[in-house]
Amino acid sequence: MEKKIAIIYGTRPEFLKVLPIIFEAKKRNLNIVTINTGQHSSLLLEIENLFSFRPNYNLNVQNIKFTNSDLLSNIILGINKVLKKEKFTHILAQGDTLTVFGASIVSFLEKIPFYHVEAGLRTSSIKEPFPEEYNRRAISLATKLHFAPTLNSKNNLLNESVPEKDIHITGNTIIDMLQYVIKKEEIIIEKNDFVLITAHRRENIGKNLENIGQAIKELAVENQQITFYWLMHPNPIVRLQVNNIFSNAPKNIIFLEPLNYIDNVKLMSKANLIITDSGGIQEEAPSLNKKVIILREETERSEVIECNCGILVGSDIQKIKTTFNNEINNKNNLSITNPFGVGNSAIKILDIIENDK
């Protein structure tokens, strides 16, 4: 029986990480059906447009009044409805969002094999990041083949008694996407006198974000020759708090609306330093020769610390400032191999899937 694979995504980062797999699957004339749950709405549509892509289905599950439980139930119902129509035989999804969690639940209950891309990321606390850490642990229970980006991720799965034969180290598909954009746009990597900042994680909303903002304000005052670009997040709660914190911001802090992926890569490629709580940026930064100050107490991407590309500072004002001052004048390029891959992850993943019986 021929495989018919549903490739399911619902957020901007997921789309970026499954698109190389979709491209490669179409090159191989594989039988796939693409489903956008709509967990992110306008932001995701913009990036689909950027790459001239239309999924077979858009479930439009999002509603700003929904709780996470509402959202998850709609995702499950929506995927199951497409399953009844399309009769797909396998599901592939990437990451740890409610979309991926919902897809894994459908796969388990309907006895459909589940392929998990970016498997095995872990922190020590089920509440950080929330709800992603819970999601990723639960997703592993329903997974047939685990595509781990690194050896560390594989070891995490082995520690949870996942059979080694079911785990494959493939690198991370975001590096496929990054290399594609760098080549297509002929992006030159260099360092200019500006710093890029992003902060949006749920666990940072509140006092943590207030501390982060205070640290950035102080650094801007103390380093007036440097421009601080703060990339705003569409989350209205985050935006409101950031606007309140910076009601009297120094003039060298400039707030940018969300950028499309290509413009985002261009901006990162020119930054001197990146300050962020983003997971994806931690993966991309080594390929862009950038050091990352990580606004989290713990990272599930420990490789970025091990390769000396990232430093954990949490939301501690003094740690943020001290680390910034230590790194801002470091003009040396990192010149390392990205521990998250070299840009051939989609090929590896589909080679394995095609041989899966």
MARLOTOR-543378 format. One record per residue (C-alpha): residue number from 1; x, z, y. Coordinates in steps of 0.2 Angstrom, whole numbers, plus 2048, in hexadecimal, padded with zeros to 3 digits. Each point is the difference from the previous one (the first is absolute). Example, Ala and Ser with C-alpha at 12.3 -4.5 7.8 and 13.67 -1.06 7.14 Angstrom:
<pts>
    i   xx   zz   yy
    1  83E  827  7EA
    2  806  7FD  811
</pts>
This chain:
<pts>
    i   xx   zz   yy
    1  800  800  800
    2  807  7FB  811
    3  804  80E  80C
    4  7F5  800  810
    5  808  80C  80C
    6  7F7  809  80E
    7  80D  803  80E
    8  7F8  80E  80B
    9  805  806  811
   10  7F8  808  80E
   11  80D  805  80E
   12  80D  7F7  80A
   13  80F  807  7F7
   14  7F8  7FC  7EF
   15  7FD  7EE  805
   16  812  7FE  806
   17  806  806  7EF
   18  7F4  7F6  7F5
   19  801  7F0  80A
   20  811  7FB  7F8
   21  7F8  803  7EF
   22  7F1  7F5  805
   23  80C  7F2  806
   24  80A  801  7F0
   25  7F0  800  7F5
   26  7FA  7F1  808
   27  810  7F7  7FE
   28  7FE  804  7ED
   29  7EE  7FA  800
   30  7FB  811  7F9
   31  7ED  804  800
   32  7FE  80D  80D
   33  7F1  807  80B
   34  805  808  811
   35  7F6  80F  806
   36  801  808  811
   37  7F6  810  800
   38  800  801  813
   39  807  812  800
   40  809  7F9  810
   41  7F5  7F4  809
   42  805  7F7  810
   43  813  805  7FE
   44  800  7F8  7EF
   45  7F6  7F1  805
   46  80D  7FD  80E
   47  80F  800  7F3
   48  7F6  7F5  7F4
   49  7FE  7F3  80E
   50  812  802  805
   51  805  7F9  7EE
   52  7F1  7F4  7FF
   53  7F9  809  7F1
   54  7EE  803  7FA
   55  7FC  80B  7F2
   56  7F2  7FB  7F3
   57  7F6  810  804
   58  7FF  80C  80F
   59  7F6  80F  7FC
   60  7FF  807  812
   61  800  812  7FA
   62  806  808  80F
   63  7F5  80A  80C
   64  807  80C  80D
   65  7F3  80D  7FC
   66  805  800  7ED
   67  809  80F  7F8
   68  80E  7FC  7F4
   69  7F3  803  7F2
   70  7F4  7F4  808
   71  80E  7F3  801
   72  806  802  7EE
   73  7EE  7FF  7F9
   74  7FD  7EF  809
   75  811  7F9  7FA
   76  7FC  804  7EE
   77  7EE  7F9  802
   78  807  7F0  809
   79  80E  7FD  7F3
   80  7F4  802  7F2
   81  7F3  7F4  807
   82  80E  7F2  801
   83  805  805  7EE
   84  7EF  7FC  7FA
   85  800  7EF  808
   86  812  7FB  7FD
   87  804  808  7EF
   88  812  803  804
   89  80B  806  7F2
   90  80D  80A  80A
   91  802  809  811
   92  810  800  80A
   93  801  80B  810
   94  80E  807  80A
   95  804  812  807
   96  7F5  80F  802
   97  7F1  7FE  80B
   98  7EE  803  7FC
   99  7FE  7EE  7FC
  100  80E  801  7F3
  101  7F9  810  7F9
  102  7EE  7F8  7FF
  103  807  7F1  7F7
  104  809  80B  7F4
  105  7F0  80A  7FC
  106  7F6  7EF  7FD
  107  80E  7FA  7F5
  108  800  810  7F5
  109  7ED  802  7FF
  110  7FD  7ED  7FC
  111  810  800  7F4
  112  809  7F3  80A
  113  813  800  800
  114  807  806  811
  115  811  7FA  807
  116  806  80C  80E
  117  80D  7F9  80C
  118  80B  80D  809
  119  7FD  80D  7F2
  120  809  810  7FF
  121  801  806  812
  122  7FF  813  801
  123  802  80F  80B
  124  7FF  812  7FB
  125  7EF  804  807
  126  7F0  7F8  7FB
  127  7FA  802  813
  128  80E  7F7  808
  129  7FD  7F2  804
  130  7ED  803  7FF
  131  7F7  7F9  7F6
  132  80D  7F3  7FB
  133  80A  80C  7F5
  134  7F1  805  7F6
  135  7FB  7ED  7FF
  136  811  7FB  7F9
  137  801  80D  7F2
  138  7EE  7FC  7FB
  139  803  7ED  800
  140  80E  802  7F4
  141  7F4  807  7F3
  142  7F7  7F0  7FF
  143  80F  7F4  801
  144  805  7F5  7F2
  145  810  7F9  808
  146  809  80A  80E
  147  80A  7F5  80C
  148  80C  80D  807
  149  80A  7FB  80F
  150  810  80A  7FC
  151  808  80B  7F3
  152  7FA  80F  808
  153  7EE  7FB  7FF
  154  803  7FC  7EE
  155  807  811  7FC
  156  7F1  808  809
  157  7F5  7F7  7F4
  158  80A  805  7F1
  159  7FF  812  805
  160  7ED  7FE  7FF
  161  802  7F9  7EE
  162  7FC  7EE  804
  163  807  7F6  7F2
  164  810  7F7  805
  165  7FB  7F0  7F9
  166  7F2  7FF  80C
  167  80B  803  810
  168  809  7F1  808
  169  80C  802  80F
  170  7FC  7F1  80B
  171  805  804  812
  172  7F3  801  80E
  173  7F6  7F0  804
  174  801  805  813
  175  812  7FA  7FF
  176  7F9  7EF  7FA
  177  7F5  800  80F
  178  80D  805  80C
  179  80D  7F3  7FA
  180  7F3  7F3  801
  181  7FC  804  812
  182  812  802  805
  183  804  7EF  7F9
  184  7F0  7F7  807
  185  802  807  812
  186  813  7FF  800
  187  801  812  805
  188  811  806  806
  189  804  813  7FC
  190  808  809  80F
  191  800  811  809
  192  7F9  801  812
  193  7FD  80F  80B
  194  7EF  805  7FA
  195  7F9  80B  7F3
  196  7F0  7FC  7F6
  197  7F4  80F  7FC
  198  7F1  800  7F5
  199  7F6  810  7FA
  200  7EF  800  7F8
  201  800  80A  7F0
  202  7F1  80C  7FD
  203  80C  80E  7FD
  204  808  7FE  811
  205  7EF  800  80A
  206  7FF  80F  80B
  207  80E  80C  803
  208  80D  7F5  7F7
  209  7FC  7F1  80B
  210  801  80B  80F
  211  811  806  7FC
  212  806  7EE  7FC
  213  7F9  7FA  811
  214  809  80E  809
  215  810  7FC  7F8
  216  7FE  7ED  805
  217  7FC  805  812
  218  80F  80B  801
  219  80B  7F2  7F9
  220  7F9  7F4  80C
  221  804  80B  80F
  222  812  803  7F9
  223  803  7ED  7FC
  224  7F9  7F6  80E
  225  80B  7F1  7FC
  226  7F6  7FE  7EF
  227  7EF  7FA  7FE
  228  7F4  808  7F4
  229  7F3  7F5  7F9
  230  7F2  80A  7F8
  231  7F6  7F5  7F5
  232  7EE  806  800
  233  7F6  802  7F1
  234  7ED  7FA  7FF
  235  7FA  811  7F9
  236  7F6  806  80F
  237  804  813  7FD
  238  813  7FC  800
  239  7FE  7F5  810
  240  7F6  80E  809
  241  80D  80D  7FC
  242  80F  7F4  805
  243  7F7  7FC  811
  244  7FD  812  803
  245  812  805  7FC
  246  807  7F2  80B
  247  7F4  801  80F
  248  810  802  80B
  249  80C  7F6  7F6
  250  812  7FC  806
  251  800  7EE  806
  252  80D  7FB  7F2
  253  7F2  803  7F3
  254  7F6  7F1  7FD
  255  7F1  7FF  7F5
  256  7FC  7F1  7F6
  257  7F0  7FB  7F8
  258  802  7FC  7ED
  259  80A  7F1  7FD
  260  7FE  7F3  7F2
  261  80C  801  7F2
  262  80C  7F2  806
  263  801  807  812
  264  803  811  7F8
  265  80E  7FA  7F6
  266  808  7F8  80F
  267  7FE  810  80A
  268  808  80A  7F2
  269  80E  7F4  7FE
  270  806  803  812
  271  7FE  813  801
  272  80E  80C  801
  273  7F7  80D  7F6
  274  7EF  803  7F8
  275  7F7  810  801
  276  7F1  800  7F4
  277  7F5  808  7F3
  278  7FC  7EF  7F8
  279  804  7FD  7EE
  280  801  7ED  801
  281  80D  801  80E
  282  80B  80B  7F6
  283  800  7F2  7F3
  284  804  7F2  80D
  285  80C  809  80B
  286  810  7FE  7F4
  287  7FD  7ED  800
  288  800  800  813
  289  810  80B  801
  290  7F6  80E  809
  291  801  813  7FE
  292  7EF  809  7FF
  293  7FC  811  807
  294  7F2  805  7F4
  295  7F2  80B  808
  296  7FC  808  7EF
  297  805  810  7F6
  298  802  7F5  7F0
  299  800  7EE  7FB
  300  7FB  7F8  7F0
  301  80D  7F3  804
  302  80F  80B  7FD
  303  80B  7F0  7FF
  304  800  7FE  813
  305  808  811  801
  306  80D  7FD  7F2
  307  806  7F0  808
  308  803  808  811
  309  7F2  7F6  808
  310  7F4  80E  804
  311  800  812  805
  312  7F2  80C  7FE
  313  7FB  80A  810
  314  7EE  804  7FD
  315  7F8  805  811
  316  80D  80C  806
  317  804  7FD  812
  318  812  805  7FF
  319  804  7F7  7F0
  320  7F8  7F0  807
  321  80B  801  810
  322  810  805  7F7
  323  7FE  7F2  7F3
  324  7FC  7F3  80E
  325  810  805  80A
  326  80B  7FF  7F1
  327  7F9  7EF  7FB
  328  7FC  7F7  810
  329  812  7FB  804
  330  805  7FB  7EF
  331  803  7ED  802
  332  805  7FD  7EE
  333  7F6  7F5  7F5
  334  7FA  808  7F0
  335  805  7F1  7F5
  336  7F9  806  7F0
  337  7F5  7F9  7F2
  338  7EE  805  803
  339  7FC  80C  7F2
  340  7EE  7FA  800
  341  805  7EE  7FA
  342  807  7EF  805
  343  7F0  7F6  802
  344  7FC  7FA  7EE
  345  7F4  80D  7FB
  346  7F1  7F5  7FF
  347  809  7F5  7F3
  348  805  80E  7F6
  349  7EE  808  7FF
  350  7F8  7EF  7FB
  351  80D  7FC  7F3
  352  7FC  811  7F8
  353  7ED  7FE  802
  354  800  7EE  7F8
  355  809  808  7F1
  356  7F4  80E  7FF
  357  7F5  7FF  7F0
</pts>
